[in-house]
């Protein structure tokens, strides 16, 4: 598996991971009408803008297929003084989850945040997202909750926060840059 910064040529692969992972992760959580309305083309437009504004890190398999991605940057709302950075998104194909790839993608974003002197971060996740346990295992603490509406359904969100990113991966042996 190769982790690298995304380039414009990677947009279609990123969009495919985004749509397909939403459809598997959020089935039974988010209304099917919304999941069925997701399109690769609309997500390509979103990620084209995203790649121009932030670093997106992708995971490629041995065949060069994009199987996951993550991105982050400065915390977007300005409401959380203790959290300077934010993990905006992390998505993996379902069959790639649970094998350590998520940690490697998050580490790339964390390294980028630390390079930008953003030494803390948060991420928002739907309460029913199975990844909430993953964020807690990485040391994320629940710092806030919110309610959002998707296609007429109210859903709870949780913000997980890390006050000090310098030690987030020490216990996993991923504390060296570029590991």
BAFI-3210 file (N, C-alpha, C; in Angstrom, 3 decimals, decimal comma, padded with zeros to 6 digits):
// residues 179
n [1|2|3|4|5|6|7|8|9|10|11|12|13|14|15|16|17|18|19|20|21|22|23|24|25|26|27|28|29|30|31|32|33|34|35|36|37|38|39|40|41|42|43|44|45|46|47|48|49|50|51|52|53|54|55|56|57|58|59|60|61|62|63|64|65|66|67|68|69|70|71|72|73|74|75|76|77|78|79|80|81|82|83|84|85|86|87|88|89|90|91|92|93|94|95|96|97|98|99|100|101|102|103|104|105|106|107|108|109|110|111|112|113|114|115|116|117|118|119|120|121|122|123|124|125|126|127|128|129|130|131|132|133|134|135|136|137|138|139|140|141|142|143|144|145|146|147|148|149|150|151|152|153|154|155|156|157|158|159|160|161|162|163|164|165|166|167|168|169|170|171|172|173|174|175|176|177|178|179]
n.u [000,845|000,561|000,920|000,217|000,382|-002,477|-003,148|-004,472|-005,216|-006,164|-008,736|-011,146|-010,883|-010,846|-013,424|-014,926|-014,242|-015,281|-018,123|-018,806|-017,971|-019,590|-022,043|-021,792|-020,937|-022,876|-025,310|-028,551|-028,319|-028,205|-030,694|-031,815|-032,621|-031,003|-028,420|-028,632|-028,784|-026,270|-023,525|-020,767|-019,833|-020,702|-019,284|-016,708|-016,448|-016,549|-014,208|-012,273|-012,184|-011,426|-008,843|-007,432|-007,425|-006,514|-004,273|-004,739|-004,572|-003,930|-004,547|-003,138|-003,567|-001,656|-002,132|-002,408|-004,869|-007,025|-007,892|-008,599|-008,786|-007,767|-008,150|-007,342|-007,068|-006,999|-009,094|-012,483|-014,714|-014,061|-015,017|-013,833|-011,461|-009,438|-008,768|-006,965|-006,597|-008,256|-009,532|-010,864|-012,018|-012,108|-012,038|-012,535|-012,595|-014,888|-013,767|-011,166|-011,043|-010,022|-007,460|-005,272|-004,798|-006,328|-005,171|-002,664|-003,374|-004,549|-002,298|-000,733|-002,214|-002,092|000,705|000,934|-000,678|000,842|003,173|002,177|001,973|-000,284|-001,265|-003,257|-006,421|-009,707|-012,426|-015,497|-018,126|-020,811|-023,016|-023,745|-021,845|-019,636|-016,932|-016,513|-015,596|-013,019|-011,846|-011,893|-010,160|-007,813|-007,338|-008,998|-011,156|-014,510|-015,818|-017,905|-021,331|-023,734|-026,592|-027,611|-029,279|-030,154|-031,524|-034,101|-034,014|-033,145|-029,983|-027,505|-024,346|-020,937|-018,162|-014,845|-011,850|-008,347|-005,986|-003,226|-001,311|001,228|001,809|000,037|000,373|002,351|002,130|001,490|003,694|004,016|005,258|007,315|008,290|007,074|006,706]
n.v [-001,181|002,180|005,423|008,670|012,170|013,461|014,094|016,094|014,218|012,140|012,545|011,247|008,673|009,283|010,349|008,046|006,361|007,964|008,084|005,307|004,387|005,884|004,754|002,134|002,383|004,059|002,863|002,167|004,043|006,672|008,135|006,040|007,281|009,527|008,362|006,956|009,065|010,107|010,924|010,052|012,032|014,506|014,447|014,457|017,119|018,416|017,386|018,236|020,970|020,677|019,557|021,631|023,377|022,092|019,602|016,377|013,084|009,981|006,441|003,890|000,742|-002,240|-002,326|000,241|001,326|003,618|003,304|004,502|007,636|010,704|013,925|017,159|020,189|023,576|024,134|024,553|026,047|027,875|027,827|026,296|026,771|025,257|023,439|023,462|022,315|020,225|017,097|016,665|014,736|011,206|008,340|004,991|002,140|-000,422|-003,032|-002,445|-001,516|-001,720|-002,751|-001,216|000,787|003,131|004,400|005,035|006,849|008,894|009,594|010,814|013,147|014,252|014,694|016,668|018,681|019,214|020,181|022,596|023,905|023,348|021,920|020,418|018,718|018,116|015,929|015,446|013,125|010,999|009,863|007,152|006,057|003,468|004,026|005,623|004,262|003,666|006,239|006,808|004,787|005,769|007,748|009,931|012,241|012,787|015,871|017,514|017,689|017,588|018,285|017,255|017,455|015,179|014,703|015,063|013,588|013,657|013,568|012,604|014,027|013,633|015,298|014,486|015,020|015,835|016,995|017,228|016,550|015,542|013,134|011,222|008,855|007,418|005,074|003,252|002,881|004,519|006,942|008,150|010,464|010,202|007,421]
n.w [000,000|-000,837|000,413|-000,457|-001,469|-003,022|-006,486|-009,192|-011,132|-009,632|-008,800|-009,715|-008,601|-005,869|-005,564|-006,118|-003,948|-001,903|-002,422|-002,557|-000,031|001,684|001,022|001,976|004,690|005,875|005,376|006,428|008,384|007,361|005,294|002,602|000,255|000,125|000,027|-002,377|-004,109|-004,312|-006,388|-008,477|-010,174|-009,057|-006,661|-007,642|-008,438|-005,966|-004,757|-006,519|-006,015|-003,341|-003,477|-004,478|-002,376|-000,045|001,342|000,235|001,137|-000,289|-000,384|-002,157|-003,716|-004,627|-007,331|-008,103|-007,631|-006,056|-002,749|-000,440|001,387|003,008|004,506|005,797|007,788|008,870|011,700|010,997|012,017|014,018|016,557|018,483|020,461|021,652|019,755|017,022|014,515|012,040|011,136|008,233|006,585|006,250|004,443|003,491|001,348|002,212|002,467|003,061|005,596|009,009|008,837|009,485|007,702|007,894|010,132|009,060|007,056|008,600|010,076|008,079|007,628|010,222|010,448|008,490|009,649|011,966|010,759|009,935|012,273|013,731|016,386|017,545|017,156|015,779|014,875|013,233|013,498|012,526|015,065|014,955|013,372|012,725|012,948|015,145|017,426|016,565|016,492|019,216|020,167|019,140|020,878|020,845|022,383|023,390|022,634|021,907|020,788|018,149|016,105|012,938|009,768|007,325|004,318|005,398|007,725|011,110|012,580|014,957|015,719|016,709|018,067|018,133|019,894|019,966|022,110|021,938|019,337|019,017|020,276|019,332|017,823|019,080|020,710|018,782|017,275|015,133|015,223|013,893|011,418|008,089|008,169]
ca.u [000,000|001,296|000,221|000,855|-000,486|-003,280|-002,988|-005,733|-005,553|-006,718|-010,061|-012,179|-010,700|-011,261|-014,890|-015,458|-014,108|-016,204|-019,499|-018,978|-017,838|-020,816|-023,136|-021,629|-020,831|-024,066|-026,541|-029,329|-028,120|-028,608|-031,763|-031,418|-032,844|-029,805|-027,302|-028,837|-028,633|-024,851|-022,961|-019,328|-019,582|-020,824|-018,182|-015,484|-016,398|-016,200|-012,808|-011,420|-011,977|-010,710|-007,421|-006,832|-007,386|-005,889|-003,616|-005,517|-003,678|-004,616|-003,934|-003,246|-003,179|-000,545|-002,521|-002,550|-006,254|-007,232|-008,765|-008,912|-008,186|-008,014|-007,740|-007,563|-006,493|-007,372|-010,463|-013,286|-015,767|-013,538|-015,715|-013,121|-010,131|-008,463|-008,507|-006,524|-006,710|-009,431|-009,533|-012,117|-012,618|-011,340|-012,911|-011,878|-013,496|-015,237|-012,837|-009,867|-011,150|-009,572|-006,135|-004,226|-004,693|-006,895|-004,151|-001,620|-003,926|-004,659|-000,947|-000,316|-002,887|-001,521|002,023|000,686|-001,136|001,984|004,034|001,524|001,911|-001,615|-000,881|-004,435|-007,389|-010,961|-013,147|-016,913|-018,600|-022,175|-023,006|-023,884|-020,739|-018,786|-015,581|-016,391|-014,720|-011,667|-011,342|-011,639|-008,939|-006,675|-007,199|-009,941|-012,119|-015,732|-015,760|-019,145|-022,319|-024,574|-027,611|-027,692|-030,393|-029,827|-032,705|-035,257|-033,790|-032,234|-028,919|-026,559|-022,917|-020,013|-016,821|-013,749|-010,729|-007,020|-005,354|-001,805|-001,093|002,607|001,908|-001,124|000,710|003,518|001,883|001,335|004,949|003,933|005,618|008,370|007,815|007,158|006,758]
ca.v [000,000|003,434|006,627|009,827|013,321|013,338|015,032|016,259|012,982|011,185|012,995|010,229|007,611|009,824|010,428|006,680|005,938|008,768|007,634|003,888|004,194|006,404|003,794|000,953|002,778|004,720|002,131|001,958|005,195|007,809|007,688|005,448|008,247|010,361|007,533|006,654|010,293|010,454|010,593|010,237|013,297|015,640|014,360|014,878|018,580|018,764|017,050|019,082|022,168|020,274|019,329|022,947|024,118|021,333|018,352|015,146|011,926|008,802|005,115|003,116|-000,658|-002,652|-002,108|001,670|001,747|004,378|002,532|005,317|008,966|011,550|015,310|017,998|021,526|024,428|023,922|025,401|026,884|028,879|027,700|025,391|027,355|024,236|022,556|024,318|021,585|019,378|016,017|016,947|013,533|009,985|007,330|003,795|001,081|-001,290|-004,165|-001,933|-001,066|-002,643|-003,316|-000,239|001,812|004,369|005,043|005,605|008,041|009,945|010,042|011,757|014,417|014,774|015,240|017,910|019,671|019,581|021,038|023,906|024,375|023,065|020,768|019,764|018,537|017,423|015,365|015,219|011,841|010,634|009,039|005,735|005,638|002,491|004,570|006,330|003,445|003,846|007,532|006,681|003,982|006,632|008,731|011,039|012,439|013,466|017,267|018,215|016,980|018,464|017,580|017,665|016,842|014,676|014,244|015,079|012,791|014,269|012,652|013,146|014,013|013,756|015,814|013,875|015,934|015,497|018,237|017,243|015,580|015,038|011,768|010,434|007,540|006,857|003,715|002,388|002,796|005,353|008,300|008,695|011,118|009,433|005,969]
ca.w [000,000|-000,935|000,848|-001,087|-001,708|-004,231|-007,589|-009,910|-011,852|-008,667|-008,367|-009,967|-007,611|-004,573|-005,601|-006,038|-002,552|-001,093|-002,637|-002,201|001,416|002,292|000,800|002,842|006,096|006,387|005,051|007,636|009,268|006,543|004,390|001,317|-000,818|000,041|-000,426|-003,797|-004,897|-004,426|-007,698|-008,612|-010,866|-008,133|-005,701|-008,333|-008,378|-004,583|-004,469|-007,358|-005,192|-002,133|-003,736|-004,719|-001,121|001,042|000,983|000,355|001,097|-000,799|-000,253|-003,393|-003,588|-005,489|-008,728|-008,329|-007,387|-004,823|-001,870|000,721|001,409|004,175|004,335|006,963|007,752|009,998|012,195|010,127|012,597|014,931|017,845|019,384|020,637|022,036|018,616|015,915|013,265|011,875|010,155|007,532|006,005|006,034|003,864|002,958|000,925|003,340|002,585|003,505|006,977|010,047|008,571|009,810|006,667|008,428|010,971|008,196|006,416|009,622|010,395|007,043|007,915|011,473|010,123|007,765|010,631|012,806|009,927|009,880|013,667|014,265|017,211|018,105|016,074|016,038|013,737|013,447|012,972|012,909|016,282|014,642|012,516|013,410|013,138|016,432|018,272|016,028|016,960|020,656|020,339|018,824|021,946|020,703|023,468|022,973|023,069|021,619|019,975|017,341|015,333|011,543|009,051|005,994|003,585|006,278|008,944|012,083|013,005|015,913|015,406|017,838|017,778|018,901|019,877|020,474|022,555|021,595|018,260|018,959|020,788|018,949|017,278|019,755|021,164|017,616|016,553|013,934|015,618|013,060|010,186|006,843|008,381]
c.u [000,887|000,392|000,960|-000,143|-001,215|-002,927|-004,331|-006,163|-006,218|-008,171|-011,134|-012,086|-011,136|-012,788|-015,517|-015,378|-015,133|-017,633|-019,698|-018,877|-019,034|-021,926|-023,005|-021,643|-022,152|-025,380|-027,276|-029,196|-028,650|-029,690|-031,231|-031,599|-031,635|-028,634|-027,417|-028,647|-027,169|-024,339|-021,458|-019,028|-019,672|-019,697|-016,856|-015,336|-015,999|-014,716|-011,836|-011,133|-011,134|-009,224|-006,693|-006,634|-006,589|-005,107|-004,599|-004,521|-004,480|-003,821|-004,209|-002,840|-002,073|-000,854|-002,699|-003,962|-006,321|-008,263|-009,152|-008,286|-008,543|-007,524|-008,054|-006,918|-006,899|-008,821|-011,357|-014,245|-015,243|-014,168|-014,906|-011,674|-009,064|-008,057|-008,224|-006,695|-007,965|-009,140|-010,877|-012,810|-011,613|-012,333|-012,066|-012,948|-013,700|-014,221|-011,437|-009,881|-010,660|-008,202|-004,987|-004,089|-005,250|-005,900|-003,086|-002,117|-004,055|-003,286|-000,437|-000,941|-002,308|-000,139|001,895|000,233|000,019|002,961|003,489|001,356|000,501|-001,477|-002,044|-005,446|-008,681|-011,488|-014,598|-017,310|-020,050|-022,112|-023,031|-022,784|-019,864|-017,366|-015,422|-015,481|-013,265|-011,069|-011,044|-010,381|-007,685|-006,497|-008,108|-010,933|-013,336|-015,711|-017,044|-020,079|-023,117|-025,623|-027,593|-028,903|-029,914|-031,103|-033,923|-035,111|-032,779|-031,255|-027,999|-025,131|-022,130|-018,716|-015,852|-012,553|-009,468|-006,347|-003,902|-001,531|000,297|002,725|000,828|-000,765|001,897|003,291|001,735|002,627|004,936|004,383|006,752|007,757|008,021|007,249|005,655]
c.v [001,239|004,563|007,798|010,964|013,117|014,432|015,119|014,990|011,933|011,471|011,923|009,102|008,049|009,868|009,045|006,159|006,665|008,234|006,208|003,669|004,789|005,365|002,546|001,337|003,286|004,051|001,816|003,086|006,455|007,317|007,159|006,435|009,155|009,554|007,224|007,877|010,705|010,062|010,847|011,618|014,488|015,630|014,737|016,386|019,055|018,535|017,789|020,376|021,833|020,127|020,645|023,711|023,422|020,151|017,209|014,011|010,721|007,547|004,384|001,676|-000,981|-002,480|-000,630|002,180|002,494|003,634|003,296|006,691|009,675|012,953|016,090|019,351|022,277|024,146|024,989|026,355|028,037|028,824|026,928|025,853|026,325|023,345|023,397|023,641|020,738|018,302|016,144|015,676|012,395|008,930|006,204|002,873|000,135|-002,417|-003,736|-001,495|-002,152|-003,243|-002,333|000,888|003,164|005,121|005,715|006,863|009,189|010,471|011,033|013,127|015,047|015,374|016,583|019,017|020,143|020,470|022,453|024,526|024,280|021,794|020,092|019,621|017,942|016,846|015,193|013,904|011,640|009,689|007,548|005,210|004,647|002,997|005,321|005,559|003,568|005,158|007,495|005,862|004,784|007,746|009,935|011,069|013,166|014,888|018,033|017,286|018,022|017,610|018,144|016,989|016,436|014,102|014,089|014,280|013,494|013,197|013,360|013,024|014,186|014,345|015,105|014,804|015,344|016,816|018,357|016,148|014,962|013,601|010,824|009,019|006,871|005,391|002,714|002,220|003,610|006,772|008,882|009,334|010,170|007,928|005,297]
c.w [000,000|-000,464|000,219|-001,187|-003,026|-005,228|-008,316|-010,636|-010,945|-008,292|-008,570|-008,947|-006,217|-004,505|-005,475|-004,605|-001,683|-001,206|-002,152|-000,697|002,162|002,185|001,670|004,316|006,656|005,991|006,356|008,651|008,589|005,582|003,049|000,165|-000,992|-000,509|-001,919|-004,680|-005,065|-005,804|-007,694|-009,208|-009,903|-007,103|-006,349|-008,280|-006,982|-004,335|-005,370|-006,609|-003,962|-002,345|-004,010|-003,415|-000,018|000,490|001,218|000,218|000,659|-000,477|-001,558|-003,120|-004,588|-006,980|-009,068|-008,147|-006,062|-003,988|-000,607|000,591|002,714|003,867|005,608|006,778|009,003|010,397|011,559|010,821|013,447|016,317|018,890|019,529|020,963|020,868|017,379|014,558|013,234|010,833|009,452|007,057|006,004|005,582|003,285|002,406|002,101|003,546|003,028|004,973|007,930|009,821|008,820|008,805|007,137|009,292|010,118|007,490|007,417|009,988|009,354|007,279|009,178|011,211|009,408|008,725|011,504|012,037|009,844|011,268|014,247|015,088|017,928|016,967|016,595|014,741|014,154|012,802|013,386|014,102|015,981|013,715|013,279|013,678|014,450|017,393|017,858|016,534|018,454|020,921|020,034|019,851|021,825|021,848|022,920|023,521|022,784|020,846|019,211|016,649|013,924|010,922|007,667|005,398|004,502|007,557|009,844|012,585|013,992|015,403|016,691|017,319|018,712|018,776|020,478|020,830|022,123|020,571|018,270|019,440|020,312|018,483|017,961|020,130|019,998|016,827|015,275|014,238|014,804|011,815|009,014|007,075|007,601]
res [x|x|x|x|x|x|x|x|x|x|x|x|x|x|x|x|x|x|x|x|x|x|x|x|x|x|x|x|x|x|x|x|x|x|x|x|x|x|x|x|x|x|x|x|x|x|x|x|x|x|x|x|x|x|x|x|x|x|x|x|x|x|x|x|x|x|x|x|x|x|x|x|x|x|x|x|x|x|x|x|x|x|x|x|x|x|x|x|x|x|x|x|x|x|x|x|x|x|x|x|x|x|x|x|x|x|x|x|x|x|x|x|x|x|x|x|x|x|x|x|x|x|x|x|x|x|x|x|x|x|x|x|x|x|x|x|x|x|x|x|x|x|x|x|x|x|x|x|x|x|x|x|x|x|x|x|x|x|x|x|x|x|x|x|x|x|x|x|x|x|x|x|x|x|x|x|x|x|x]
***
